[in-house]
Amino acid sequence: ATHPAGFSALAPLNPLATPANLKQLAFADLQELTALRVWMDQMVIDWAATLHDDNLNQQLSYHTMAGDAASKPFFSLLVHFFNHQTHHRGQVTTLLSQAGQDVGDTDLLALMD
């Protein structure tokens, strides 16, 4: 999908391969994943700083992983983008806890100053 604003801050993502399915491993090891994640997190921070209110109400058309065409307001896709990360972090926290790892306090209020 391409937003009408273009968002040149996201251009470095263009060469990255799109996974064929959700079971495809994208990285050979944790070190490779970590390096790309650090790079991508900074890119998202830089990109978010360029967003304007008029970008949020644009309709964005895209295809789901199942190949279905979809169209949603950009703000709702942003909410999903950030909220879904929380879902996956919760899954990882559960798996680590089940494996006997102490993940520390995970309550958001305890993490905020």
PDB file as gemmi writes it, atoms N, CA and C in Angstrom:
CRYST1    1.000    1.000    1.000  90.00  90.00  90.00 P 1                      
ATOM      1  N   ALA A   1       0.842  -1.177   0.000  1.00  0.00           N  
ATOM      2  CA  ALA A   1       0.000   0.000   0.000  1.00  0.00           C  
ATOM      3  C   ALA A   1       0.886   1.238   0.000  1.00  0.00           C  
ATOM      4  N   THR A   2       0.414   2.263  -0.620  1.00  0.00           N  
ATOM      5  CA  THR A   2       1.142   3.525  -0.645  1.00  0.00           C  
ATOM      6  C   THR A   2       0.210   4.641  -0.200  1.00  0.00           C  
ATOM      7  N   HIS A   3       0.620   5.362   0.824  1.00  0.00           N  
ATOM      8  CA  HIS A   3      -0.149   6.496   1.324  1.00  0.00           C  
ATOM      9  C   HIS A   3       0.046   7.663   0.365  1.00  0.00           C  
ATOM     10  N   PRO A   4      -0.984   8.475   0.132  1.00  0.00           N  
ATOM     11  CA  PRO A   4      -0.839   9.625  -0.765  1.00  0.00           C  
ATOM     12  C   PRO A   4       0.295  10.576  -0.368  1.00  0.00           C  
ATOM     13  N   ALA A   5       0.659  10.622   0.918  1.00  0.00           N  
ATOM     14  CA  ALA A   5       1.738  11.509   1.366  1.00  0.00           C  
ATOM     15  C   ALA A   5       3.123  10.979   0.994  1.00  0.00           C  
ATOM     16  N   GLY A   6       3.202   9.713   0.622  1.00  0.00           N  
ATOM     17  CA  GLY A   6       4.472   9.142   0.206  1.00  0.00           C  
ATOM     18  C   GLY A   6       5.381   8.705   1.332  1.00  0.00           C  
ATOM     19  N   PHE A   7       5.521   9.517   2.370  1.00  0.00           N  
ATOM     20  CA  PHE A   7       6.349   9.211   3.529  1.00  0.00           C  
ATOM     21  C   PHE A   7       7.753   8.739   3.146  1.00  0.00           C  
ATOM     22  N   SER A   8       8.552   9.649   2.646  1.00  0.00           N  
ATOM     23  CA  SER A   8       9.911   9.316   2.216  1.00  0.00           C  
ATOM     24  C   SER A   8      10.754   8.744   3.353  1.00  0.00           C  
ATOM     25  N   ALA A   9      10.391   9.027   4.603  1.00  0.00           N  
ATOM     26  CA  ALA A   9      11.133   8.474   5.741  1.00  0.00           C  
ATOM     27  C   ALA A   9      11.070   6.950   5.769  1.00  0.00           C  
ATOM     28  N   LEU A  10      10.055   6.379   5.101  1.00  0.00           N  
ATOM     29  CA  LEU A  10       9.902   4.919   5.080  1.00  0.00           C  
ATOM     30  C   LEU A  10      10.517   4.270   3.842  1.00  0.00           C  
ATOM     31  N   ALA A  11      11.091   5.053   2.959  1.00  0.00           N  
ATOM     32  CA  ALA A  11      11.664   4.519   1.717  1.00  0.00           C  
ATOM     33  C   ALA A  11      12.685   3.405   1.944  1.00  0.00           C  
ATOM     34  N   PRO A  12      13.509   3.441   3.004  1.00  0.00           N  
ATOM     35  CA  PRO A  12      14.457   2.343   3.211  1.00  0.00           C  
ATOM     36  C   PRO A  12      13.801   0.976   3.417  1.00  0.00           C  
ATOM     37  N   LEU A  13      12.497   0.948   3.697  1.00  0.00           N  
ATOM     38  CA  LEU A  13      11.795  -0.332   3.852  1.00  0.00           C  
ATOM     39  C   LEU A  13      11.506  -1.004   2.509  1.00  0.00           C  
ATOM     40  N   ASN A  14      11.485  -0.230   1.435  1.00  0.00           N  
ATOM     41  CA  ASN A  14      11.092  -0.763   0.127  1.00  0.00           C  
ATOM     42  C   ASN A  14      11.868  -1.998  -0.312  1.00  0.00           C  
ATOM     43  N   PRO A  15      13.192  -2.067  -0.106  1.00  0.00           N  
ATOM     44  CA  PRO A  15      13.919  -3.258  -0.566  1.00  0.00           C  
ATOM     45  C   PRO A  15      13.678  -4.515   0.272  1.00  0.00           C  
ATOM     46  N   LEU A  16      13.079  -4.368   1.462  1.00  0.00           N  
ATOM     47  CA  LEU A  16      12.857  -5.540   2.309  1.00  0.00           C  
ATOM     48  C   LEU A  16      11.821  -6.462   1.672  1.00  0.00           C  
ATOM     49  N   ALA A  17      12.095  -7.739   1.726  1.00  0.00           N  
ATOM     50  CA  ALA A  17      11.184  -8.730   1.150  1.00  0.00           C  
ATOM     51  C   ALA A  17       9.913  -8.834   1.989  1.00  0.00           C  
ATOM     52  N   THR A  18       8.794  -8.975   1.320  1.00  0.00           N  
ATOM     53  CA  THR A  18       7.523  -9.212   1.996  1.00  0.00           C  
ATOM     54  C   THR A  18       7.398 -10.707   2.235  1.00  0.00           C  
ATOM     55  N   PRO A  19       7.114 -11.131   3.469  1.00  0.00           N  
ATOM     56  CA  PRO A  19       6.991 -12.569   3.726  1.00  0.00           C  
ATOM     57  C   PRO A  19       5.857 -13.183   2.912  1.00  0.00           C  
ATOM     58  N   ALA A  20       6.071 -14.404   2.456  1.00  0.00           N  
ATOM     59  CA  ALA A  20       5.052 -15.106   1.674  1.00  0.00           C  
ATOM     60  C   ALA A  20       3.882 -15.539   2.557  1.00  0.00           C  
ATOM     61  N   ASN A  21       4.164 -15.803   3.835  1.00  0.00           N  
ATOM     62  CA  ASN A  21       3.120 -16.204   4.776  1.00  0.00           C  
ATOM     63  C   ASN A  21       3.590 -15.887   6.192  1.00  0.00           C  
ATOM     64  N   LEU A  22       2.712 -16.058   7.151  1.00  0.00           N  
ATOM     65  CA  LEU A  22       3.024 -15.687   8.531  1.00  0.00           C  
ATOM     66  C   LEU A  22       3.904 -16.700   9.248  1.00  0.00           C  
ATOM     67  N   LYS A  23       4.158 -17.840   8.640  1.00  0.00           N  
ATOM     68  CA  LYS A  23       5.015 -18.854   9.250  1.00  0.00           C  
ATOM     69  C   LYS A  23       6.457 -18.770   8.748  1.00  0.00           C  
ATOM     70  N   GLN A  24       6.702 -17.926   7.776  1.00  0.00           N  
ATOM     71  CA  GLN A  24       8.038 -17.787   7.194  1.00  0.00           C  
ATOM     72  C   GLN A  24       8.976 -17.087   8.177  1.00  0.00           C  
ATOM     73  N   LEU A  25      10.125 -17.693   8.422  1.00  0.00           N  
ATOM     74  CA  LEU A  25      11.126 -17.070   9.282  1.00  0.00           C  
ATOM     75  C   LEU A  25      11.850 -15.998   8.484  1.00  0.00           C  
ATOM     76  N   ALA A  26      11.892 -14.805   9.028  1.00  0.00           N  
ATOM     77  CA  ALA A  26      12.480 -13.678   8.312  1.00  0.00           C  
ATOM     78  C   ALA A  26      13.954 -13.476   8.652  1.00  0.00           C  
ATOM     79  N   PHE A  27      14.433 -14.110   9.715  1.00  0.00           N  
ATOM     80  CA  PHE A  27      15.799 -13.874  10.176  1.00  0.00           C  
ATOM     81  C   PHE A  27      16.481 -15.188  10.514  1.00  0.00           C  
ATOM     82  N   ALA A  28      17.778 -15.226  10.276  1.00  0.00           N  
ATOM     83  CA  ALA A  28      18.548 -16.439  10.533  1.00  0.00           C  
ATOM     84  C   ALA A  28      18.768 -16.659  12.027  1.00  0.00           C  
ATOM     85  N   ASP A  29      18.870 -15.565  12.792  1.00  0.00           N  
ATOM     86  CA  ASP A  29      19.149 -15.695  14.220  1.00  0.00           C  
ATOM     87  C   ASP A  29      18.688 -14.442  14.967  1.00  0.00           C  
ATOM     88  N   LEU A  30      18.779 -14.505  16.280  1.00  0.00           N  
ATOM     89  CA  LEU A  30      18.321 -13.401  17.125  1.00  0.00           C  
ATOM     90  C   LEU A  30      19.154 -12.138  16.907  1.00  0.00           C  
ATOM     91  N   GLN A  31      20.438 -12.289  16.647  1.00  0.00           N  
ATOM     92  CA  GLN A  31      21.304 -11.127  16.415  1.00  0.00           C  
ATOM     93  C   GLN A  31      20.852 -10.353  15.174  1.00  0.00           C  
ATOM     94  N   GLU A  32      20.522 -11.067  14.108  1.00  0.00           N  
ATOM     95  CA  GLU A  32      20.046 -10.419  12.878  1.00  0.00           C  
ATOM     96  C   GLU A  32      18.708  -9.719  13.125  1.00  0.00           C  
ATOM     97  N   LEU A  33      17.810 -10.392  13.826  1.00  0.00           N  
ATOM     98  CA  LEU A  33      16.511  -9.794  14.166  1.00  0.00           C  
ATOM     99  C   LEU A  33      16.701  -8.533  15.006  1.00  0.00           C  
ATOM    100  N   THR A  34      17.552  -8.609  16.020  1.00  0.00           N  
ATOM    101  CA  THR A  34      17.780  -7.468  16.906  1.00  0.00           C  
ATOM    102  C   THR A  34      18.314  -6.264  16.142  1.00  0.00           C  
ATOM    103  N   ALA A  35      19.291  -6.487  15.273  1.00  0.00           N  
ATOM    104  CA  ALA A  35      19.882  -5.381  14.510  1.00  0.00           C  
ATOM    105  C   ALA A  35      18.838  -4.696  13.636  1.00  0.00           C  
ATOM    106  N   LEU A  36      18.017  -5.486  12.944  1.00  0.00           N  
ATOM    107  CA  LEU A  36      17.006  -4.892  12.081  1.00  0.00           C  
ATOM    108  C   LEU A  36      15.919  -4.214  12.903  1.00  0.00           C  
ATOM    109  N   ARG A  37      15.582  -4.794  14.035  1.00  0.00           N  
ATOM    110  CA  ARG A  37      14.537  -4.214  14.882  1.00  0.00           C  
ATOM    111  C   ARG A  37      14.963  -2.852  15.426  1.00  0.00           C  
ATOM    112  N   VAL A  38      16.216  -2.728  15.864  1.00  0.00           N  
ATOM    113  CA  VAL A  38      16.726  -1.447  16.362  1.00  0.00           C  
ATOM    114  C   VAL A  38      16.660  -0.403  15.249  1.00  0.00           C  
ATOM    115  N   TRP A  39      17.096  -0.785  14.049  1.00  0.00           N  
ATOM    116  CA  TRP A  39      17.064   0.107  12.886  1.00  0.00           C  
ATOM    117  C   TRP A  39      15.624   0.514  12.565  1.00  0.00           C  
ATOM    118  N   MET A  40      14.726  -0.471  12.565  1.00  0.00           N  
ATOM    119  CA  MET A  40      13.337  -0.201  12.207  1.00  0.00           C  
ATOM    120  C   MET A  40      12.627   0.638  13.275  1.00  0.00           C  
ATOM    121  N   ASP A  41      12.911   0.391  14.542  1.00  0.00           N  
ATOM    122  CA  ASP A  41      12.308   1.194  15.611  1.00  0.00           C  
ATOM    123  C   ASP A  41      12.670   2.667  15.447  1.00  0.00           C  
ATOM    124  N   GLN A  42      13.930   2.955  15.132  1.00  0.00           N  
ATOM    125  CA  GLN A  42      14.343   4.345  14.942  1.00  0.00           C  
ATOM    126  C   GLN A  42      13.652   4.949  13.723  1.00  0.00           C  
ATOM    127  N   MET A  43      13.491   4.141  12.678  1.00  0.00           N  
ATOM    128  CA  MET A  43      12.810   4.626  11.483  1.00  0.00           C  
ATOM    129  C   MET A  43      11.355   4.982  11.803  1.00  0.00           C  
ATOM    130  N   VAL A  44      10.691   4.168  12.595  1.00  0.00           N  
ATOM    131  CA  VAL A  44       9.300   4.444  12.973  1.00  0.00           C  
ATOM    132  C   VAL A  44       9.222   5.728  13.800  1.00  0.00           C  
ATOM    133  N   ILE A  45      10.162   5.922  14.720  1.00  0.00           N  
ATOM    134  CA  ILE A  45      10.186   7.153  15.523  1.00  0.00           C  
ATOM    135  C   ILE A  45      10.364   8.367  14.619  1.00  0.00           C  
ATOM    136  N   ASP A  46      11.320   8.283  13.695  1.00  0.00           N  
ATOM    137  CA  ASP A  46      11.571   9.398  12.772  1.00  0.00           C  
ATOM    138  C   ASP A  46      10.358   9.665  11.886  1.00  0.00           C  
ATOM    139  N   TRP A  47       9.735   8.596  11.395  1.00  0.00           N  
ATOM    140  CA  TRP A  47       8.562   8.723  10.529  1.00  0.00           C  
ATOM    141  C   TRP A  47       7.383   9.331  11.289  1.00  0.00           C  
ATOM    142  N   ALA A  48       7.148   8.861  12.518  1.00  0.00           N  
ATOM    143  CA  ALA A  48       6.017   9.365  13.304  1.00  0.00           C  
ATOM    144  C   ALA A  48       6.135  10.871  13.533  1.00  0.00           C  
ATOM    145  N   ALA A  49       7.363  11.355  13.632  1.00  0.00           N  
ATOM    146  CA  ALA A  49       7.578  12.790  13.832  1.00  0.00           C  
ATOM    147  C   ALA A  49       7.175  13.607  12.606  1.00  0.00           C  
ATOM    148  N   THR A  50       7.039  12.959  11.447  1.00  0.00           N  
ATOM    149  CA  THR A  50       6.662  13.676  10.220  1.00  0.00           C  
ATOM    150  C   THR A  50       5.163  13.651   9.954  1.00  0.00           C  
ATOM    151  N   LEU A  51       4.401  12.880  10.733  1.00  0.00           N  
ATOM    152  CA  LEU A  51       2.959  12.766  10.504  1.00  0.00           C  
ATOM    153  C   LEU A  51       2.240  14.069  10.831  1.00  0.00           C  
ATOM    154  N   HIS A  52       1.219  14.357  10.051  1.00  0.00           N  
ATOM    155  CA  HIS A  52       0.359  15.516  10.271  1.00  0.00           C  
ATOM    156  C   HIS A  52      -1.079  15.028  10.352  1.00  0.00           C  
ATOM    157  N   ASP A  53      -1.931  15.813  10.989  1.00  0.00           N  
ATOM    158  CA  ASP A  53      -3.336  15.434  11.142  1.00  0.00           C  
ATOM    159  C   ASP A  53      -3.988  15.069   9.811  1.00  0.00           C  
ATOM    160  N   ASP A  54      -3.665  15.810   8.748  1.00  0.00           N  
ATOM    161  CA  ASP A  54      -4.319  15.536   7.465  1.00  0.00           C  
ATOM    162  C   ASP A  54      -3.888  14.195   6.873  1.00  0.00           C  
ATOM    163  N   ASN A  55      -2.789  13.605   7.348  1.00  0.00           N  
ATOM    164  CA  ASN A  55      -2.377  12.274   6.892  1.00  0.00           C  
ATOM    165  C   ASN A  55      -3.271  11.179   7.461  1.00  0.00           C  
ATOM    166  N   LEU A  56      -3.854  11.428   8.620  1.00  0.00           N  
ATOM    167  CA  LEU A  56      -4.524  10.370   9.372  1.00  0.00           C  
ATOM    168  C   LEU A  56      -5.866   9.954   8.796  1.00  0.00           C  
ATOM    169  N   ASN A  57      -6.584  10.841   8.158  1.00  0.00           N  
ATOM    170  CA  ASN A  57      -7.914  10.509   7.650  1.00  0.00           C  
ATOM    171  C   ASN A  57      -7.915   9.975   6.227  1.00  0.00           C  
ATOM    172  N   GLN A  58      -6.762   9.885   5.617  1.00  0.00           N  
ATOM    173  CA  GLN A  58      -6.675   9.329   4.262  1.00  0.00           C  
ATOM    174  C   GLN A  58      -7.083   7.856   4.280  1.00  0.00           C  
ATOM    175  N   GLN A  59      -7.771   7.440   3.249  1.00  0.00           N  
ATOM    176  CA  GLN A  59      -8.128   6.040   3.082  1.00  0.00           C  
ATOM    177  C   GLN A  59      -6.905   5.330   2.499  1.00  0.00           C  
ATOM    178  N   LEU A  60      -6.532   4.181   3.037  1.00  0.00           N  
ATOM    179  CA  LEU A  60      -5.393   3.427   2.520  1.00  0.00           C  
ATOM    180  C   LEU A  60      -5.889   2.070   2.042  1.00  0.00           C  
ATOM    181  N   SER A  61      -5.635   1.769   0.787  1.00  0.00           N  
ATOM    182  CA  SER A  61      -6.030   0.483   0.205  1.00  0.00           C  
ATOM    183  C   SER A  61      -4.828  -0.446   0.204  1.00  0.00           C  
ATOM    184  N   TYR A  62      -5.073  -1.703   0.512  1.00  0.00           N  
ATOM    185  CA  TYR A  62      -3.993  -2.679   0.639  1.00  0.00           C  
ATOM    186  C   TYR A  62      -4.563  -4.078   0.428  1.00  0.00           C  
ATOM    187  N   HIS A  63      -3.700  -5.082   0.463  1.00  0.00           N  
ATOM    188  CA  HIS A  63      -4.121  -6.477   0.392  1.00  0.00           C  
ATOM    189  C   HIS A  63      -3.696  -7.189   1.673  1.00  0.00           C  
ATOM    190  N   THR A  64      -4.574  -8.008   2.206  1.00  0.00           N  
ATOM    191  CA  THR A  64      -4.256  -8.785   3.396  1.00  0.00           C  
ATOM    192  C   THR A  64      -3.299  -9.909   3.020  1.00  0.00           C  
ATOM    193  N   MET A  65      -2.763 -10.603   4.026  1.00  0.00           N  
ATOM    194  CA  MET A  65      -1.877 -11.744   3.761  1.00  0.00           C  
ATOM    195  C   MET A  65      -2.617 -12.836   2.986  1.00  0.00           C  
ATOM    196  N   ALA A  66      -3.939 -12.877   3.110  1.00  0.00           N  
ATOM    197  CA  ALA A  66      -4.744 -13.856   2.370  1.00  0.00           C  
ATOM    198  C   ALA A  66      -5.008 -13.409   0.938  1.00  0.00           C  
ATOM    199  N   GLY A  67      -4.566 -12.188   0.594  1.00  0.00           N  
ATOM    200  CA  GLY A  67      -4.747 -11.684  -0.763  1.00  0.00           C  
ATOM    201  C   GLY A  67      -6.017 -10.890  -0.980  1.00  0.00           C  
ATOM    202  N   ASP A  68      -6.797 -10.699   0.077  1.00  0.00           N  
ATOM    203  CA  ASP A  68      -8.051  -9.956  -0.041  1.00  0.00           C  
ATOM    204  C   ASP A  68      -7.782  -8.450  -0.068  1.00  0.00           C  
ATOM    205  N   ALA A  69      -8.494  -7.751  -0.947  1.00  0.00           N  
ATOM    206  CA  ALA A  69      -8.386  -6.291  -1.012  1.00  0.00           C  
ATOM    207  C   ALA A  69      -9.105  -5.689   0.191  1.00  0.00           C  
ATOM    208  N   ALA A  70      -8.512  -4.636   0.746  1.00  0.00           N  
ATOM    209  CA  ALA A  70      -9.110  -3.960   1.897  1.00  0.00           C  
ATOM    210  C   ALA A  70      -8.798  -2.470   1.808  1.00  0.00           C  
ATOM    211  N   SER A  71      -9.589  -1.681   2.493  1.00  0.00           N  
ATOM    212  CA  SER A  71      -9.370  -0.241   2.538  1.00  0.00           C  
ATOM    213  C   SER A  71      -9.858   0.268   3.887  1.00  0.00           C  
ATOM    214  N   LYS A  72      -9.006   1.008   4.570  1.00  0.00           N  
ATOM    215  CA  LYS A  72      -9.349   1.521   5.900  1.00  0.00           C  
ATOM    216  C   LYS A  72      -8.756   2.919   6.061  1.00  0.00           C  
ATOM    217  N   PRO A  73      -9.321   3.714   6.985  1.00  0.00           N  
ATOM    218  CA  PRO A  73      -8.704   5.004   7.294  1.00  0.00           C  
ATOM    219  C   PRO A  73      -7.310   4.764   7.897  1.00  0.00           C  
ATOM    220  N   PHE A  74      -6.367   5.588   7.500  1.00  0.00           N  
ATOM    221  CA  PHE A  74      -4.987   5.403   7.925  1.00  0.00           C  
ATOM    222  C   PHE A  74      -4.846   5.409   9.441  1.00  0.00           C  
ATOM    223  N   PHE A  75      -5.614   6.267  10.145  1.00  0.00           N  
ATOM    224  CA  PHE A  75      -5.485   6.311  11.601  1.00  0.00           C  
ATOM    225  C   PHE A  75      -5.820   4.965  12.226  1.00  0.00           C  
ATOM    226  N   SER A  76      -6.802   4.241  11.672  1.00  0.00           N  
ATOM    227  CA  SER A  76      -7.159   2.947  12.252  1.00  0.00           C  
ATOM    228  C   SER A  76      -6.060   1.914  12.004  1.00  0.00           C  
ATOM    229  N   LEU A  77      -5.370   2.026  10.882  1.00  0.00           N  
ATOM    230  CA  LEU A  77      -4.243   1.132  10.614  1.00  0.00           C  
ATOM    231  C   LEU A  77      -3.071   1.432  11.551  1.00  0.00           C  
ATOM    232  N   LEU A  78      -2.880   2.703  11.881  1.00  0.00           N  
ATOM    233  CA  LEU A  78      -1.826   3.065  12.841  1.00  0.00           C  
ATOM    234  C   LEU A  78      -2.137   2.513  14.229  1.00  0.00           C  
ATOM    235  N   VAL A  79      -3.387   2.637  14.651  1.00  0.00           N  
ATOM    236  CA  VAL A  79      -3.784   2.083  15.947  1.00  0.00           C  
ATOM    237  C   VAL A  79      -3.501   0.586  15.964  1.00  0.00           C  
ATOM    238  N   HIS A  80      -3.865  -0.106  14.900  1.00  0.00           N  
ATOM    239  CA  HIS A  80      -3.618  -1.541  14.817  1.00  0.00           C  
ATOM    240  C   HIS A  80      -2.117  -1.840  14.848  1.00  0.00           C  
ATOM    241  N   PHE A  81      -1.332  -1.078  14.100  1.00  0.00           N  
ATOM    242  CA  PHE A  81       0.115  -1.279  14.029  1.00  0.00           C  
ATOM    243  C   PHE A  81       0.742  -1.263  15.427  1.00  0.00           C  
ATOM    244  N   PHE A  82       0.410  -0.260  16.220  1.00  0.00           N  
ATOM    245  CA  PHE A  82       1.006  -0.157  17.550  1.00  0.00           C  
ATOM    246  C   PHE A  82       0.360  -1.110  18.548  1.00  0.00           C  
ATOM    247  N   ASN A  83      -0.952  -1.291  18.493  1.00  0.00           N  
ATOM    248  CA  ASN A  83      -1.633  -2.179  19.424  1.00  0.00           C  
ATOM    249  C   ASN A  83      -1.244  -3.638  19.192  1.00  0.00           C  
ATOM    250  N   HIS A  84      -1.077  -4.048  17.949  1.00  0.00           N  
ATOM    251  CA  HIS A  84      -0.764  -5.450  17.654  1.00  0.00           C  
ATOM    252  C   HIS A  84       0.617  -5.832  18.186  1.00  0.00           C  
ATOM    253  N   GLN A  85       1.528  -4.866  18.237  1.00  0.00           N  
ATOM    254  CA  GLN A  85       2.840  -5.134  18.833  1.00  0.00           C  
ATOM    255  C   GLN A  85       2.683  -5.500  20.307  1.00  0.00           C  
ATOM    256  N   THR A  86       1.756  -4.838  20.986  1.00  0.00           N  
ATOM    257  CA  THR A  86       1.496  -5.136  22.390  1.00  0.00           C  
ATOM    258  C   THR A  86       0.998  -6.568  22.533  1.00  0.00           C  
ATOM    259  N   HIS A  87       0.138  -6.993  21.639  1.00  0.00           N  
ATOM    260  CA  HIS A  87      -0.370  -8.365  21.638  1.00  0.00           C  
ATOM    261  C   HIS A  87       0.787  -9.360  21.548  1.00  0.00           C  
ATOM    262  N   HIS A  88       1.700  -9.137  20.606  1.00  0.00           N  
ATOM    263  CA  HIS A  88       2.819 -10.073  20.434  1.00  0.00           C  
ATOM    264  C   HIS A  88       3.792 -10.018  21.609  1.00  0.00           C  
ATOM    265  N   ARG A  89       3.987  -8.855  22.181  1.00  0.00           N  
ATOM    266  CA  ARG A  89       4.850  -8.768  23.368  1.00  0.00           C  
ATOM    267  C   ARG A  89       4.246  -9.568  24.521  1.00  0.00           C  
ATOM    268  N   GLY A  90       2.931  -9.541  24.641  1.00  0.00           N  
ATOM    269  CA  GLY A  90       2.269 -10.347  25.660  1.00  0.00           C  
ATOM    270  C   GLY A  90       2.460 -11.833  25.419  1.00  0.00           C  
ATOM    271  N   GLN A  91       2.414 -12.245  24.152  1.00  0.00           N  
ATOM    272  CA  GLN A  91       2.652 -13.651  23.833  1.00  0.00           C  
ATOM    273  C   GLN A  91       4.069 -14.066  24.225  1.00  0.00           C  
ATOM    274  N   VAL A  92       5.044 -13.228  23.897  1.00  0.00           N  
ATOM    275  CA  VAL A  92       6.439 -13.534  24.233  1.00  0.00           C  
ATOM    276  C   VAL A  92       6.622 -13.580  25.745  1.00  0.00           C  
ATOM    277  N   THR A  93       6.007 -12.643  26.453  1.00  0.00           N  
ATOM    278  CA  THR A  93       6.093 -12.625  27.913  1.00  0.00           C  
ATOM    279  C   THR A  93       5.536 -13.919  28.494  1.00  0.00           C  
ATOM    280  N   THR A  94       4.416 -14.384  27.976  1.00  0.00           N  
ATOM    281  CA  THR A  94       3.818 -15.636  28.446  1.00  0.00           C  
ATOM    282  C   THR A  94       4.750 -16.812  28.197  1.00  0.00           C  
ATOM    283  N   LEU A  95       5.311 -16.897  26.995  1.00  0.00           N  
ATOM    284  CA  LEU A  95       6.215 -18.005  26.671  1.00  0.00           C  
ATOM    285  C   LEU A  95       7.463 -17.984  27.551  1.00  0.00           C  
ATOM    286  N   LEU A  96       8.021 -16.802  27.783  1.00  0.00           N  
ATOM    287  CA  LEU A  96       9.200 -16.706  28.650  1.00  0.00           C  
ATOM    288  C   LEU A  96       8.859 -17.109  30.080  1.00  0.00           C  
ATOM    289  N   SER A  97       7.711 -16.666  30.578  1.00  0.00           N  
ATOM    290  CA  SER A  97       7.278 -17.038  31.929  1.00  0.00           C  
ATOM    291  C   SER A  97       7.079 -18.543  32.039  1.00  0.00           C  
ATOM    292  N   GLN A  98       6.465 -19.151  31.031  1.00  0.00           N  
ATOM    293  CA  GLN A  98       6.252 -20.594  31.031  1.00  0.00           C  
ATOM    294  C   GLN A  98       7.569 -21.358  30.987  1.00  0.00           C  
ATOM    295  N   ALA A  99       8.600 -20.735  30.425  1.00  0.00           N  
ATOM    296  CA  ALA A  99       9.920 -21.360  30.350  1.00  0.00           C  
ATOM    297  C   ALA A  99      10.741 -21.092  31.613  1.00  0.00           C  
ATOM    298  N   GLY A 100      10.124 -20.430  32.612  1.00  0.00           N  
ATOM    299  CA  GLY A 100      10.793 -20.203  33.875  1.00  0.00           C  
ATOM    300  C   GLY A 100      11.595 -18.921  33.966  1.00  0.00           C  
ATOM    301  N   GLN A 101      11.467 -18.046  32.991  1.00  0.00           N  
ATOM    302  CA  GLN A 101      12.200 -16.778  33.003  1.00  0.00           C  
ATOM    303  C   GLN A 101      11.416 -15.721  33.777  1.00  0.00           C  
ATOM    304  N   ASP A 102      12.123 -14.940  34.576  1.00  0.00           N  
ATOM    305  CA  ASP A 102      11.502 -13.823  35.285  1.00  0.00           C  
ATOM    306  C   ASP A 102      11.489 -12.628  34.343  1.00  0.00           C  
ATOM    307  N   VAL A 103      10.315 -12.222  33.915  1.00  0.00           N  
ATOM    308  CA  VAL A 103      10.204 -11.102  32.974  1.00  0.00           C  
ATOM    309  C   VAL A 103      10.034  -9.769  33.695  1.00  0.00           C  
ATOM    310  N   GLY A 104      10.020  -9.786  35.007  1.00  0.00           N  
ATOM    311  CA  GLY A 104       9.885  -8.552  35.766  1.00  0.00           C  
ATOM    312  C   GLY A 104       8.465  -8.024  35.728  1.00  0.00           C  
ATOM    313  N   ASP A 105       8.312  -6.798  36.170  1.00  0.00           N  
ATOM    314  CA  ASP A 105       7.001  -6.158  36.204  1.00  0.00           C  
ATOM    315  C   ASP A 105       6.602  -5.751  34.789  1.00  0.00           C  
ATOM    316  N   THR A 106       5.438  -6.154  34.363  1.00  0.00           N  
ATOM    317  CA  THR A 106       4.978  -5.830  33.008  1.00  0.00           C  
ATOM    318  C   THR A 106       3.816  -4.842  32.993  1.00  0.00           C  
ATOM    319  N   ASP A 107       3.377  -4.397  34.166  1.00  0.00           N  
ATOM    320  CA  ASP A 107       2.288  -3.421  34.204  1.00  0.00           C  
ATOM    321  C   ASP A 107       2.783  -2.079  33.688  1.00  0.00           C  
ATOM    322  N   LEU A 108       2.078  -1.526  32.733  1.00  0.00           N  
ATOM    323  CA  LEU A 108       2.479  -0.270  32.114  1.00  0.00           C  
ATOM    324  C   LEU A 108       2.676   0.835  33.144  1.00  0.00           C  
ATOM    325  N   LEU A 109       1.774   0.937  34.099  1.00  0.00           N  
ATOM    326  CA  LEU A 109       1.884   1.996  35.106  1.00  0.00           C  
ATOM    327  C   LEU A 109       3.161   1.864  35.933  1.00  0.00           C  
ATOM    328  N   ALA A 110       3.613   0.645  36.167  1.00  0.00           N  
ATOM    329  CA  ALA A 110       4.849   0.436  36.927  1.00  0.00           C  
ATOM    330  C   ALA A 110       6.076   0.830  36.112  1.00  0.00           C  
ATOM    331  N   LEU A 111       5.946   0.834  34.795  1.00  0.00           N  
ATOM    332  CA  LEU A 111       7.072   1.155  33.918  1.00  0.00           C  
ATOM    333  C   LEU A 111       7.176   2.637  33.610  1.00  0.00           C  
ATOM    334  N   MET A 112       6.124   3.394  33.939  1.00  0.00           N  
ATOM    335  CA  MET A 112       6.094   4.826  33.624  1.00  0.00           C  
ATOM    336  C   MET A 112       6.576   5.646  34.812  1.00  0.00           C  
ATOM    337  N   ASP A 113       7.329   6.677  34.514  1.00  0.00           N  
ATOM    338  CA  ASP A 113       7.785   7.603  35.568  1.00  0.00           C  
ATOM    339  C   ASP A 113       6.800   8.725  35.744  1.00  0.00           C  
TER     340      ASP A 113                                                      
END                                                                             
